[in-house]
Each structure stands twice: as C-alpha cells, then as structure tokens.
C-alpha cells in the first residue's frame, strides 16, 4: 500500500502529463483531497500511423 499515487504520477509524467493535488476545506477543517491530472493531446503527425507500422485489426 502507499505506492498508488506514486505509480499514477509516474504513468502520467511518462506521458508528459501533470498531476495536481489540493486540500478541500470547510472553513478551517480539511474535508479531503482532490486530484486532477492533465495529459497532452497528440499532434496530427503523431496520430498518423507510420507506413511501416503493423495494421490494426478491427473485429466486425
């Protein structure tokens, strides 16, 4: 236990994303925590498959 957030952060950062945490307050009392993450959208060039890439199988 205790490696969940570290693992999430590693995965998000390996995809060039960002993880943010903030405390949730009710006056001076901390009620909990909120986690937010951002991942960049791929560019059009990155979304286009390489000509030598293996074809994607689609079930019909």
C-alpha distance matrix in Angstrom:
0.0 3.8 5.7 7.1 9.9 10.7 11.1 13.2 15.2 16.0 17.2 19.2 20.7 21.6 23.7 25.3 23.7 22.4 19.4 20.3 18.8 21.1 21.2 23.2 25.8 28.3 30.8 29.1 26.2 22.9 22.0 18.9 18.0 19.3 18.1 20.8 21.2 24.4 25.4 28.9 31.4 32.8 36.4 39.2 39.7 36.0 36.2 39.3 38.6 40.1 43.4 42.1 38.8 38.6 39.6 37.2 37.6 38.2 38.6 41.5
3.8 0.0 3.8 5.6 7.2 7.9 9.4 11.3 12.6 13.8 15.6 17.1 18.3 19.7 21.8 22.9 21.2 19.5 16.5 17.2 15.6 17.9 18.2 20.6 23.3 26.1 28.4 26.5 23.9 20.5 20.0 16.8 15.5 16.9 15.5 18.3 18.8 22.0 23.3 26.8 29.5 31.2 34.6 37.6 38.1 34.6 35.0 38.3 37.9 39.4 42.8 41.7 38.5 38.6 39.8 37.4 38.2 38.7 39.4 42.3
5.7 3.8 0.0 3.8 5.7 5.2 5.9 8.5 9.9 10.4 12.2 14.2 15.2 16.3 18.6 19.9 18.5 17.3 14.8 16.3 15.5 18.5 19.5 22.1 25.1 28.1 30.4 28.7 26.3 22.7 22.3 18.8 16.8 17.4 15.3 17.4 17.1 20.0 20.8 24.1 26.8 28.2 31.6 34.6 34.9 31.3 31.8 35.0 34.5 35.8 39.2 38.1 35.0 35.2 36.5 34.2 35.2 36.0 36.9 39.9
7.1 5.6 3.8 0.0 3.8 5.5 5.2 6.2 8.6 9.9 10.7 12.3 14.2 15.4 17.0 18.6 16.7 15.6 12.9 14.5 13.8 16.8 18.0 20.2 23.4 26.4 29.0 27.7 25.3 21.6 20.6 17.0 14.8 14.9 12.6 14.6 14.4 17.5 18.3 21.9 24.3 25.9 29.5 32.4 33.0 29.4 29.6 32.9 32.5 34.2 37.6 36.7 33.5 33.6 34.5 32.0 32.9 33.4 34.2 37.1
9.9 7.2 5.7 3.8 0.0 3.8 5.4 5.0 6.0 8.5 9.8 10.4 11.9 14.0 15.5 16.4 14.2 12.5 9.5 10.8 10.3 13.5 15.2 17.6 21.0 24.2 26.6 25.3 23.2 19.4 18.9 15.1 12.5 12.3 9.7 11.7 11.6 14.8 16.1 19.6 22.5 24.3 27.8 30.9 31.6 28.3 28.6 32.1 32.1 33.9 37.4 36.8 33.7 34.2 35.1 32.7 33.9 34.3 35.5 38.2
10.7 7.9 5.2 5.5 3.8 0.0 3.8 5.5 5.1 6.2 8.7 9.9 10.5 12.1 14.4 15.2 13.8 12.5 10.3 12.1 12.3 15.7 17.7 20.5 23.7 27.1 29.2 27.7 25.9 22.1 22.0 18.4 15.6 15.4 12.6 14.0 13.2 15.8 16.5 19.7 22.7 24.1 27.4 30.6 31.0 27.5 28.4 31.6 31.5 32.8 36.4 35.6 32.6 33.3 34.6 32.6 34.0 34.9 36.2 39.2
11.1 9.4 5.9 5.2 5.4 3.8 0.0 3.8 5.4 5.1 6.3 8.6 9.9 10.6 12.7 14.4 13.3 13.0 11.3 13.9 14.6 18.2 20.2 22.7 26.2 29.5 31.8 30.6 28.6 24.8 24.2 20.4 17.6 16.9 13.8 14.7 13.3 15.5 15.5 18.7 21.3 22.4 25.8 28.8 29.0 25.4 26.0 29.1 28.7 30.1 33.5 32.6 29.5 30.0 31.2 29.1 30.5 31.4 32.7 35.8
13.2 11.3 8.5 6.2 5.0 5.5 3.8 0.0 3.8 5.5 5.2 6.1 8.5 9.9 11.0 12.6 10.7 10.3 8.4 11.2 12.2 15.9 18.2 20.4 24.0 27.3 29.8 28.9 27.0 23.2 22.3 18.6 15.5 14.2 10.7 11.2 9.6 12.0 12.4 15.8 18.3 19.9 23.4 26.4 27.0 23.5 23.9 27.2 27.2 28.9 32.5 31.9 28.8 29.3 30.3 27.9 29.3 29.9 31.3 34.1
15.2 12.6 9.9 8.6 6.0 5.1 5.4 3.8 0.0 3.8 5.5 5.1 6.0 8.4 10.0 10.5 8.7 7.7 6.2 9.2 10.8 14.6 17.4 20.1 23.6 27.1 29.2 28.1 26.7 22.9 22.6 18.9 15.6 14.2 10.7 10.7 8.9 10.9 11.5 14.6 17.7 19.3 22.5 25.8 26.3 23.0 23.9 27.3 27.5 29.0 32.7 32.3 29.4 30.4 31.6 29.5 31.3 32.0 33.7 36.5
16.0 13.8 10.4 9.9 8.5 6.2 5.1 5.5 3.8 0.0 3.8 5.5 5.2 6.0 8.7 9.8 9.5 9.7 9.4 12.7 14.6 18.3 21.1 23.8 27.3 30.8 32.9 31.7 30.3 26.5 26.3 22.6 19.3 18.0 14.4 14.2 11.8 13.0 12.6 15.1 18.0 18.9 22.0 25.2 25.2 21.7 22.9 26.0 25.9 27.0 30.6 29.9 27.1 28.2 29.7 27.9 29.9 31.0 32.9 35.9
17.2 15.6 12.2 10.7 9.8 8.7 6.3 5.2 5.5 3.8 0.0 3.8 5.5 5.1 6.6 9.0 8.6 9.8 10.0 13.6 15.7 19.5 22.4 24.6 28.3 31.7 34.0 33.2 31.6 27.8 27.1 23.4 20.1 18.3 14.6 13.8 10.9 11.7 10.5 13.2 15.5 16.3 19.7 22.6 22.7 19.1 19.9 23.0 22.8 24.2 27.8 27.2 24.2 25.0 26.3 24.4 26.3 27.2 29.1 32.1
19.2 17.1 14.2 12.3 10.4 9.9 8.6 6.1 5.1 5.5 3.8 0.0 3.8 5.5 5.3 6.6 5.0 6.3 7.0 10.8 13.5 17.2 20.3 22.5 26.2 29.6 31.8 31.3 29.9 26.2 25.6 22.0 18.5 16.2 12.4 10.9 7.6 8.0 7.1 10.1 12.9 14.2 17.6 20.8 21.3 18.0 18.7 22.2 22.6 24.3 28.0 27.9 25.0 26.2 27.1 25.1 27.2 27.9 29.9 32.6
20.7 18.3 15.2 14.2 11.9 10.5 9.9 8.5 6.0 5.2 5.5 3.8 0.0 3.8 5.2 4.8 4.8 6.0 7.8 11.4 14.4 18.0 21.4 24.0 27.4 31.0 32.9 32.1 31.1 27.5 27.3 23.8 20.2 18.1 14.4 12.9 9.7 9.5 8.6 10.5 13.8 14.7 17.6 21.1 21.2 18.0 19.5 22.8 23.2 24.4 28.2 28.0 25.5 27.1 28.4 26.9 29.3 30.2 32.5 35.4
21.6 19.7 16.3 15.4 14.0 12.1 10.6 9.9 8.4 6.0 5.1 5.5 3.8 0.0 3.8 5.4 7.2 9.5 11.4 15.1 18.0 21.7 24.9 27.4 31.0 34.5 36.5 35.7 34.6 30.9 30.6 26.9 23.4 21.3 17.6 16.1 12.7 12.1 10.1 11.3 13.9 13.9 16.8 19.9 19.5 16.1 17.7 20.7 20.6 21.5 25.2 24.7 22.3 23.8 25.5 24.1 26.6 28.0 30.4 33.5
23.7 21.8 18.6 17.0 15.5 14.4 12.7 11.0 10.0 8.7 6.6 5.3 5.2 3.8 0.0 3.8 5.5 8.9 11.3 15.0 18.1 21.7 25.1 27.2 30.8 34.2 36.3 35.9 34.8 31.2 30.6 27.1 23.5 20.9 17.2 15.0 11.3 9.8 7.0 7.9 10.2 10.3 13.4 16.5 16.5 13.2 14.5 17.7 18.1 19.4 23.2 23.2 20.6 22.3 23.4 22.0 24.6 25.6 28.2 31.0
25.3 22.9 19.9 18.6 16.4 15.2 14.4 12.6 10.5 9.8 9.0 6.6 4.8 5.4 3.8 0.0 3.8 7.0 10.3 13.6 17.1 20.4 24.0 26.3 29.8 33.3 35.0 34.6 33.9 30.4 30.2 26.8 23.1 20.5 16.9 14.5 10.8 8.9 6.7 6.9 10.0 10.7 13.1 16.7 16.8 14.0 15.8 19.1 20.0 21.2 25.0 25.3 23.1 25.1 26.3 25.0 27.8 28.8 31.4 34.1
23.7 21.2 18.5 16.7 14.2 13.8 13.3 10.7 8.7 9.5 8.6 5.0 4.8 7.2 5.5 3.8 0.0 3.8 7.0 10.2 13.8 17.0 20.6 22.7 26.2 29.6 31.5 31.3 30.5 27.0 26.7 23.3 19.6 16.9 13.3 10.7 7.1 5.3 4.3 6.2 9.8 11.6 14.5 18.0 18.8 16.1 17.2 20.8 21.9 23.6 27.4 27.9 25.4 27.1 27.9 26.2 28.7 29.2 31.5 34.0
22.4 19.5 17.3 15.6 12.5 12.5 13.0 10.3 7.7 9.7 9.8 6.3 6.0 9.5 8.9 7.0 3.8 0.0 3.8 6.6 10.3 13.5 17.2 19.4 22.8 26.3 28.1 27.7 27.0 23.6 23.5 20.3 16.5 14.0 10.6 8.3 5.5 5.2 6.8 9.1 12.7 15.1 17.7 21.3 22.3 19.8 20.8 24.4 25.7 27.4 31.2 31.6 29.1 30.8 31.5 29.6 31.9 32.3 34.5 36.8
19.4 16.5 14.8 12.9 9.5 10.3 11.3 8.4 6.2 9.4 10.0 7.0 7.8 11.4 11.3 10.3 7.0 3.8 0.0 3.8 6.9 10.4 13.9 16.3 19.7 23.3 25.2 24.7 23.7 20.2 20.0 16.6 12.9 10.6 7.1 5.8 4.3 6.7 9.1 12.1 15.5 18.1 21.0 24.4 25.6 22.9 23.5 27.2 28.3 30.2 34.0 34.2 31.5 32.8 33.4 31.2 33.2 33.4 35.2 37.6
20.3 17.2 16.3 14.5 10.8 12.1 13.9 11.2 9.2 12.7 13.6 10.8 11.4 15.1 15.0 13.6 10.2 6.6 3.8 0.0 3.8 6.9 10.5 13.0 16.3 19.9 21.6 21.1 20.4 17.0 17.1 14.1 10.3 8.3 5.7 5.2 6.1 8.7 11.9 14.7 18.0 20.9 23.6 27.1 28.5 26.0 26.6 30.4 31.7 33.6 37.4 37.8 35.1 36.4 36.9 34.6 36.5 36.5 38.2 40.4
18.8 15.6 15.5 13.8 10.3 12.3 14.6 12.2 10.8 14.6 15.7 13.5 14.4 18.0 18.1 17.1 13.8 10.3 6.9 3.8 0.0 3.8 7.0 9.7 13.1 16.7 18.6 17.8 16.8 13.3 13.5 10.5 6.8 5.7 4.5 6.4 8.8 11.9 15.2 18.3 21.4 24.4 27.2 30.6 32.1 29.5 29.9 33.7 34.9 37.0 40.7 41.0 38.1 39.2 39.7 37.2 38.8 38.6 40.0 42.2
21.1 17.9 18.5 16.8 13.5 15.7 18.2 15.9 14.6 18.3 19.5 17.2 18.0 21.7 21.7 20.4 17.0 13.5 10.4 6.9 3.8 0.0 3.8 6.6 9.5 13.3 14.9 14.3 13.6 10.4 11.0 8.7 5.6 5.4 6.7 8.7 11.7 14.6 18.2 21.0 24.0 27.2 29.9 33.2 34.9 32.5 32.9 36.7 38.1 40.2 44.0 44.4 41.5 42.6 42.9 40.4 42.0 41.6 42.9 44.8
21.2 18.2 19.5 18.0 15.2 17.7 20.2 18.2 17.4 21.1 22.4 20.3 21.4 24.9 25.1 24.0 20.6 17.2 13.9 10.5 7.0 3.8 0.0 3.8 6.3 10.1 11.8 10.9 9.9 6.6 7.6 5.9 4.4 6.4 9.0 11.7 15.0 18.1 21.6 24.6 27.5 30.7 33.5 36.7 38.5 36.1 36.3 40.1 41.4 43.6 47.4 47.7 44.8 45.7 45.9 43.2 44.6 44.1 45.1 47.0
23.2 20.6 22.1 20.2 17.6 20.5 22.7 20.4 20.1 23.8 24.6 22.5 24.0 27.4 27.2 26.3 22.7 19.4 16.3 13.0 9.7 6.6 3.8 0.0 3.8 7.1 9.6 9.8 8.5 5.8 5.5 5.2 5.3 6.8 10.4 12.8 16.4 19.4 23.0 26.0 28.5 32.0 34.7 37.7 39.8 37.5 37.3 41.2 42.6 45.1 48.7 49.3 46.2 47.0 46.9 44.1 45.2 44.4 45.2 46.8
25.8 23.3 25.1 23.4 21.0 23.7 26.2 24.0 23.6 27.3 28.3 26.2 27.4 31.0 30.8 29.8 26.2 22.8 19.7 16.3 13.1 9.5 6.3 3.8 0.0 3.8 5.8 6.3 5.6 4.5 5.5 7.3 8.8 10.6 14.1 16.4 20.1 22.9 26.6 29.5 32.0 35.5 38.1 41.1 43.3 41.1 40.9 44.7 46.3 48.8 52.4 53.0 50.0 50.8 50.7 47.8 49.0 48.1 48.9 50.4
28.3 26.1 28.1 26.4 24.2 27.1 29.5 27.3 27.1 30.8 31.7 29.6 31.0 34.5 34.2 33.3 29.6 26.3 23.3 19.9 16.7 13.3 10.1 7.1 3.8 0.0 3.8 6.0 5.2 6.4 6.5 9.6 11.8 13.6 17.3 19.6 23.3 26.1 29.8 32.6 34.9 38.5 41.0 43.9 46.3 44.1 43.8 47.6 49.2 51.8 55.4 56.1 53.0 53.7 53.4 50.4 51.4 50.3 50.9 52.2
30.8 28.4 30.4 29.0 26.6 29.2 31.8 29.8 29.2 32.9 34.0 31.8 32.9 36.5 36.3 35.0 31.5 28.1 25.2 21.6 18.6 14.9 11.8 9.6 5.8 3.8 0.0 3.8 5.6 8.0 9.6 12.6 14.5 16.3 19.9 21.9 25.6 28.2 31.9 34.5 37.0 40.6 43.0 46.0 48.3 46.3 46.1 49.9 51.7 54.2 57.8 58.5 55.6 56.4 56.3 53.4 54.5 53.5 54.2 55.5
29.1 26.5 28.7 27.7 25.3 27.7 30.6 28.9 28.1 31.7 33.2 31.3 32.1 35.7 35.9 34.6 31.3 27.7 24.7 21.1 17.8 14.3 10.9 9.8 6.3 6.0 3.8 0.0 3.8 6.6 9.4 12.1 14.0 16.4 19.7 22.2 25.6 28.5 32.1 34.9 37.6 41.0 43.5 46.7 48.7 46.5 46.7 50.5 52.0 54.3 58.0 58.6 55.6 56.5 56.6 53.8 55.0 54.2 55.0 56.6
26.2 23.9 26.3 25.3 23.2 25.9 28.6 27.0 26.7 30.3 31.6 29.9 31.1 34.6 34.8 33.9 30.5 27.0 23.7 20.4 16.8 13.6 9.9 8.5 5.6 5.2 5.6 3.8 0.0 3.8 6.2 9.3 11.9 14.8 18.2 21.0 24.6 27.7 31.3 34.3 36.9 40.3 43.0 46.1 48.2 45.8 45.7 49.5 50.9 53.3 56.9 57.3 54.2 54.9 55.0 52.0 53.0 52.2 52.8 54.5
22.9 20.5 22.7 21.6 19.4 22.1 24.8 23.2 22.9 26.5 27.8 26.2 27.5 30.9 31.2 30.4 27.0 23.6 20.2 17.0 13.3 10.4 6.6 5.8 4.5 6.4 8.0 6.6 3.8 0.0 3.8 5.8 8.2 11.3 14.6 17.6 21.1 24.4 27.9 31.0 33.7 37.0 39.8 42.9 44.9 42.4 42.3 46.1 47.4 49.7 53.4 53.7 50.6 51.2 51.3 48.5 49.5 48.8 49.5 51.2
22.0 20.0 22.3 20.6 18.9 22.0 24.2 22.3 22.6 26.3 27.1 25.6 27.3 30.6 30.6 30.2 26.7 23.5 20.0 17.1 13.5 11.0 7.6 5.5 5.5 6.5 9.6 9.4 6.2 3.8 0.0 3.8 7.2 10.0 13.6 16.7 20.3 23.6 27.0 30.3 32.7 36.0 39.0 41.9 44.0 41.5 41.1 44.9 46.1 48.6 52.1 52.5 49.2 49.7 49.6 46.5 47.3 46.4 46.9 48.5
18.9 16.8 18.8 17.0 15.1 18.4 20.4 18.6 18.9 22.6 23.4 22.0 23.8 26.9 27.1 26.8 23.3 20.3 16.6 14.1 10.5 8.7 5.9 5.2 7.3 9.6 12.6 12.1 9.3 5.8 3.8 0.0 3.8 7.0 10.2 13.6 17.0 20.5 23.8 27.2 29.7 32.9 36.0 38.9 40.8 38.2 37.9 41.6 42.7 45.1 48.7 48.9 45.7 46.1 46.1 43.2 44.0 43.3 43.8 45.6
18.0 15.5 16.8 14.8 12.5 15.6 17.6 15.5 15.6 19.3 20.1 18.5 20.2 23.4 23.5 23.1 19.6 16.5 12.9 10.3 6.8 5.6 4.4 5.3 8.8 11.8 14.5 14.0 11.9 8.2 7.2 3.8 0.0 3.8 6.7 10.1 13.4 17.0 20.2 23.6 26.2 29.4 32.4 35.5 37.3 34.7 34.5 38.3 39.4 41.7 45.4 45.6 42.4 43.1 43.2 40.3 41.4 40.8 41.7 43.5
19.3 16.9 17.4 14.9 12.3 15.4 16.9 14.2 14.2 18.0 18.3 16.2 18.1 21.3 20.9 20.5 16.9 14.0 10.6 8.3 5.7 5.4 6.4 6.8 10.6 13.6 16.3 16.4 14.8 11.3 10.0 7.0 3.8 0.0 3.8 6.7 10.3 13.6 17.0 20.3 22.8 26.0 29.0 32.0 34.0 31.4 31.2 35.0 36.2 38.7 42.3 42.7 39.6 40.3 40.3 37.4 38.6 37.9 38.9 40.7
18.1 15.5 15.3 12.6 9.7 12.6 13.8 10.7 10.7 14.4 14.6 12.4 14.4 17.6 17.2 16.9 13.3 10.6 7.1 5.7 4.5 6.7 9.0 10.4 14.1 17.3 19.9 19.7 18.2 14.6 13.6 10.2 6.7 3.8 0.0 3.8 6.8 10.5 13.6 17.1 19.7 22.7 25.9 28.9 30.7 28.0 27.9 31.7 32.8 35.2 38.8 39.1 36.0 36.8 36.9 34.2 35.6 35.1 36.3 38.3
20.8 18.3 17.4 14.6 11.7 14.0 14.7 11.2 10.7 14.2 13.8 10.9 12.9 16.1 15.0 14.5 10.7 8.3 5.8 5.2 6.4 8.7 11.7 12.8 16.4 19.6 21.9 22.2 21.0 17.6 16.7 13.6 10.1 6.7 3.8 0.0 3.8 7.0 10.4 13.6 16.2 19.4 22.4 25.4 27.4 24.9 24.7 28.5 29.9 32.4 36.0 36.6 33.6 34.6 34.6 32.0 33.6 33.1 34.5 36.4
21.2 18.8 17.1 14.4 11.6 13.2 13.3 9.6 8.9 11.8 10.9 7.6 9.7 12.7 11.3 10.8 7.1 5.5 4.3 6.1 8.8 11.7 15.0 16.4 20.1 23.3 25.6 25.6 24.6 21.1 20.3 17.0 13.4 10.3 6.8 3.8 0.0 3.8 6.8 10.2 13.0 16.0 19.1 22.2 23.9 21.3 21.3 25.1 26.4 28.7 32.4 33.0 30.1 31.2 31.4 29.0 30.8 30.6 32.3 34.4
24.4 22.0 20.0 17.5 14.8 15.8 15.5 12.0 10.9 13.0 11.7 8.0 9.5 12.1 9.8 8.9 5.3 5.2 6.7 8.7 11.9 14.6 18.1 19.4 22.9 26.1 28.2 28.5 27.7 24.4 23.6 20.5 17.0 13.6 10.5 7.0 3.8 0.0 3.8 6.7 9.5 12.6 15.5 18.7 20.5 18.1 18.3 22.1 23.7 26.0 29.7 30.6 27.9 29.3 29.5 27.3 29.4 29.2 31.3 33.3
25.4 23.3 20.8 18.3 16.1 16.5 15.5 12.4 11.5 12.6 10.5 7.1 8.6 10.1 7.0 6.7 4.3 6.8 9.1 11.9 15.2 18.2 21.6 23.0 26.6 29.8 31.9 32.1 31.3 27.9 27.0 23.8 20.2 17.0 13.6 10.4 6.8 3.8 0.0 3.8 6.5 9.2 12.4 15.6 17.1 14.5 14.8 18.5 20.0 22.3 26.0 26.8 24.1 25.7 25.9 23.9 26.3 26.3 28.6 30.8
28.9 26.8 24.1 21.9 19.6 19.7 18.7 15.8 14.6 15.1 13.2 10.1 10.5 11.3 7.9 6.9 6.2 9.1 12.1 14.7 18.3 21.0 24.6 26.0 29.5 32.6 34.5 34.9 34.3 31.0 30.3 27.2 23.6 20.3 17.1 13.6 10.2 6.7 3.8 0.0 3.8 6.4 8.9 12.4 13.9 11.8 12.4 16.1 18.1 20.2 23.9 25.1 22.8 24.7 25.0 23.3 26.1 26.2 28.9 31.0
31.4 29.5 26.8 24.3 22.5 22.7 21.3 18.3 17.7 18.0 15.5 12.9 13.8 13.9 10.2 10.0 9.8 12.7 15.5 18.0 21.4 24.0 27.5 28.5 32.0 34.9 37.0 37.6 36.9 33.7 32.7 29.7 26.2 22.8 19.7 16.2 13.0 9.5 6.5 3.8 0.0 3.8 6.4 9.3 11.4 9.7 9.5 13.2 15.5 18.0 21.5 23.1 20.8 22.7 22.6 20.9 23.7 23.6 26.4 28.2
32.8 31.2 28.2 25.9 24.3 24.1 22.4 19.9 19.3 18.9 16.3 14.2 14.7 13.9 10.3 10.7 11.6 15.1 18.1 20.9 24.4 27.2 30.7 32.0 35.5 38.5 40.6 41.0 40.3 37.0 36.0 32.9 29.4 26.0 22.7 19.4 16.0 12.6 9.2 6.4 3.8 0.0 3.8 6.6 8.0 5.9 6.2 9.8 12.1 14.3 17.9 19.5 17.4 19.6 19.7 18.5 21.6 21.9 25.1 27.0
36.4 34.6 31.6 29.5 27.8 27.4 25.8 23.4 22.5 22.0 19.7 17.6 17.6 16.8 13.4 13.1 14.5 17.7 21.0 23.6 27.2 29.9 33.5 34.7 38.1 41.0 43.0 43.5 43.0 39.8 39.0 36.0 32.4 29.0 25.9 22.4 19.1 15.5 12.4 8.9 6.4 3.8 0.0 3.8 5.4 5.2 6.3 8.9 11.9 13.7 17.0 19.1 17.7 20.4 20.4 19.7 23.1 23.5 26.8 28.6
39.2 37.6 34.6 32.4 30.9 30.6 28.8 26.4 25.8 25.2 22.6 20.8 21.1 19.9 16.5 16.7 18.0 21.3 24.4 27.1 30.6 33.2 36.7 37.7 41.1 43.9 46.0 46.7 46.1 42.9 41.9 38.9 35.5 32.0 28.9 25.4 22.2 18.7 15.6 12.4 9.3 6.6 3.8 0.0 3.8 5.5 5.1 6.4 10.1 12.2 14.9 17.6 16.4 19.0 18.6 18.2 21.5 21.8 25.2 26.7
39.7 38.1 34.9 33.0 31.6 31.0 29.0 27.0 26.3 25.2 22.7 21.3 21.2 19.5 16.5 16.8 18.8 22.3 25.6 28.5 32.1 34.9 38.5 39.8 43.3 46.3 48.3 48.7 48.2 44.9 44.0 40.8 37.3 34.0 30.7 27.4 23.9 20.5 17.1 13.9 11.4 8.0 5.4 3.8 0.0 3.8 5.5 5.4 8.4 9.4 12.3 14.8 14.1 17.2 17.4 17.7 21.3 22.2 25.9 27.6
36.0 34.6 31.3 29.4 28.3 27.5 25.4 23.5 23.0 21.7 19.1 18.0 18.0 16.1 13.2 14.0 16.1 19.8 22.9 26.0 29.5 32.5 36.1 37.5 41.1 44.1 46.3 46.5 45.8 42.4 41.5 38.2 34.7 31.4 28.0 24.9 21.3 18.1 14.5 11.8 9.7 5.9 5.2 5.5 3.8 0.0 3.8 5.5 7.4 8.8 12.4 14.1 12.7 15.5 16.1 15.9 19.5 20.6 24.2 26.3
36.2 35.0 31.8 29.6 28.6 28.4 26.0 23.9 23.9 22.9 19.9 18.7 19.5 17.7 14.5 15.8 17.2 20.8 23.5 26.6 29.9 32.9 36.3 37.3 40.9 43.8 46.1 46.7 45.7 42.3 41.1 37.9 34.5 31.2 27.9 24.7 21.3 18.3 14.8 12.4 9.5 6.2 6.3 5.1 5.5 3.8 0.0 3.8 6.3 9.2 12.3 14.3 12.4 14.6 14.2 13.5 16.9 17.5 21.0 22.9
39.3 38.3 35.0 32.9 32.1 31.6 29.1 27.2 27.3 26.0 23.0 22.2 22.8 20.7 17.7 19.1 20.8 24.4 27.2 30.4 33.7 36.7 40.1 41.2 44.7 47.6 49.9 50.5 49.5 46.1 44.9 41.6 38.3 35.0 31.7 28.5 25.1 22.1 18.5 16.1 13.2 9.8 8.9 6.4 5.4 5.5 3.8 0.0 3.8 6.5 9.0 11.7 10.4 12.8 12.4 12.6 16.1 17.0 20.7 22.5
38.6 37.9 34.5 32.5 32.1 31.5 28.7 27.2 27.5 25.9 22.8 22.6 23.2 20.6 18.1 20.0 21.9 25.7 28.3 31.7 34.9 38.1 41.4 42.6 46.3 49.2 51.7 52.0 50.9 47.4 46.1 42.7 39.4 36.2 32.8 29.9 26.4 23.7 20.0 18.1 15.5 12.1 11.9 10.1 8.4 7.4 6.3 3.8 0.0 3.8 6.4 8.3 6.6 9.1 9.1 9.8 13.6 15.2 19.0 21.2
40.1 39.4 35.8 34.2 33.9 32.8 30.1 28.9 29.0 27.0 24.2 24.3 24.4 21.5 19.4 21.2 23.6 27.4 30.2 33.6 37.0 40.2 43.6 45.1 48.8 51.8 54.2 54.3 53.3 49.7 48.6 45.1 41.7 38.7 35.2 32.4 28.7 26.0 22.3 20.2 18.0 14.3 13.7 12.2 9.4 8.8 9.2 6.5 3.8 0.0 3.8 5.5 5.2 8.8 10.0 11.8 15.5 17.8 21.5 23.8
43.4 42.8 39.2 37.6 37.4 36.4 33.5 32.5 32.7 30.6 27.8 28.0 28.2 25.2 23.2 25.0 27.4 31.2 34.0 37.4 40.7 44.0 47.4 48.7 52.4 55.4 57.8 58.0 56.9 53.4 52.1 48.7 45.4 42.3 38.8 36.0 32.4 29.7 26.0 23.9 21.5 17.9 17.0 14.9 12.3 12.4 12.3 9.0 6.4 3.8 0.0 3.8 5.6 8.4 9.3 12.1 15.5 17.8 21.5 23.6
42.1 41.7 38.1 36.7 36.8 35.6 32.6 31.9 32.3 29.9 27.2 27.9 28.0 24.7 23.2 25.3 27.9 31.6 34.2 37.8 41.0 44.4 47.7 49.3 53.0 56.1 58.5 58.6 57.3 53.7 52.5 48.9 45.6 42.7 39.1 36.6 33.0 30.6 26.8 25.1 23.1 19.5 19.1 17.6 14.8 14.1 14.3 11.7 8.3 5.5 3.8 0.0 3.8 6.5 8.8 12.0 15.1 18.1 21.6 24.1
38.8 38.5 35.0 33.5 33.7 32.6 29.5 28.8 29.4 27.1 24.2 25.0 25.5 22.3 20.6 23.1 25.4 29.1 31.5 35.1 38.1 41.5 44.8 46.2 50.0 53.0 55.6 55.6 54.2 50.6 49.2 45.7 42.4 39.6 36.0 33.6 30.1 27.9 24.1 22.8 20.8 17.4 17.7 16.4 14.1 12.7 12.4 10.4 6.6 5.2 5.6 3.8 0.0 3.8 6.3 8.8 12.2 15.2 18.7 21.4
38.6 38.6 35.2 33.6 34.2 33.3 30.0 29.3 30.4 28.2 25.0 26.2 27.1 23.8 22.3 25.1 27.1 30.8 32.8 36.4 39.2 42.6 45.7 47.0 50.8 53.7 56.4 56.5 54.9 51.2 49.7 46.1 43.1 40.3 36.8 34.6 31.2 29.3 25.7 24.7 22.7 19.6 20.4 19.0 17.2 15.5 14.6 12.8 9.1 8.8 8.4 6.5 3.8 0.0 3.8 6.5 9.2 12.6 15.8 18.7
39.6 39.8 36.5 34.5 35.1 34.6 31.2 30.3 31.6 29.7 26.3 27.1 28.4 25.5 23.4 26.3 27.9 31.5 33.4 36.9 39.7 42.9 45.9 46.9 50.7 53.4 56.3 56.6 55.0 51.3 49.6 46.1 43.2 40.3 36.9 34.6 31.4 29.5 25.9 25.0 22.6 19.7 20.4 18.6 17.4 16.1 14.2 12.4 9.1 10.0 9.3 8.8 6.3 3.8 0.0 3.8 6.4 9.4 12.8 15.4
37.2 37.4 34.2 32.0 32.7 32.6 29.1 27.9 29.5 27.9 24.4 25.1 26.9 24.1 22.0 25.0 26.2 29.6 31.2 34.6 37.2 40.4 43.2 44.1 47.8 50.4 53.4 53.8 52.0 48.5 46.5 43.2 40.3 37.4 34.2 32.0 29.0 27.3 23.9 23.3 20.9 18.5 19.7 18.2 17.7 15.9 13.5 12.6 9.8 11.8 12.1 12.0 8.8 6.5 3.8 0.0 3.8 6.4 9.9 12.8
37.6 38.2 35.2 32.9 33.9 34.0 30.5 29.3 31.3 29.9 26.3 27.2 29.3 26.6 24.6 27.8 28.7 31.9 33.2 36.5 38.8 42.0 44.6 45.2 49.0 51.4 54.5 55.0 53.0 49.5 47.3 44.0 41.4 38.6 35.6 33.6 30.8 29.4 26.3 26.1 23.7 21.6 23.1 21.5 21.3 19.5 16.9 16.1 13.6 15.5 15.5 15.1 12.2 9.2 6.4 3.8 0.0 3.8 6.6 9.8
38.2 38.7 36.0 33.4 34.3 34.9 31.4 29.9 32.0 31.0 27.2 27.9 30.2 28.0 25.6 28.8 29.2 32.3 33.4 36.5 38.6 41.6 44.1 44.4 48.1 50.3 53.5 54.2 52.2 48.8 46.4 43.3 40.8 37.9 35.1 33.1 30.6 29.2 26.3 26.2 23.6 21.9 23.5 21.8 22.2 20.6 17.5 17.0 15.2 17.8 17.8 18.1 15.2 12.6 9.4 6.4 3.8 0.0 3.8 6.5
38.6 39.4 36.9 34.2 35.5 36.2 32.7 31.3 33.7 32.9 29.1 29.9 32.5 30.4 28.2 31.4 31.5 34.5 35.2 38.2 40.0 42.9 45.1 45.2 48.9 50.9 54.2 55.0 52.8 49.5 46.9 43.8 41.7 38.9 36.3 34.5 32.3 31.3 28.6 28.9 26.4 25.1 26.8 25.2 25.9 24.2 21.0 20.7 19.0 21.5 21.5 21.6 18.7 15.8 12.8 9.9 6.6 3.8 0.0 3.8
41.5 42.3 39.9 37.1 38.2 39.2 35.8 34.1 36.5 35.9 32.1 32.6 35.4 33.5 31.0 34.1 34.0 36.8 37.6 40.4 42.2 44.8 47.0 46.8 50.4 52.2 55.5 56.6 54.5 51.2 48.5 45.6 43.5 40.7 38.3 36.4 34.4 33.3 30.8 31.0 28.2 27.0 28.6 26.7 27.6 26.3 22.9 22.5 21.2 23.8 23.6 24.1 21.4 18.7 15.4 12.8 9.8 6.5 3.8 0.0
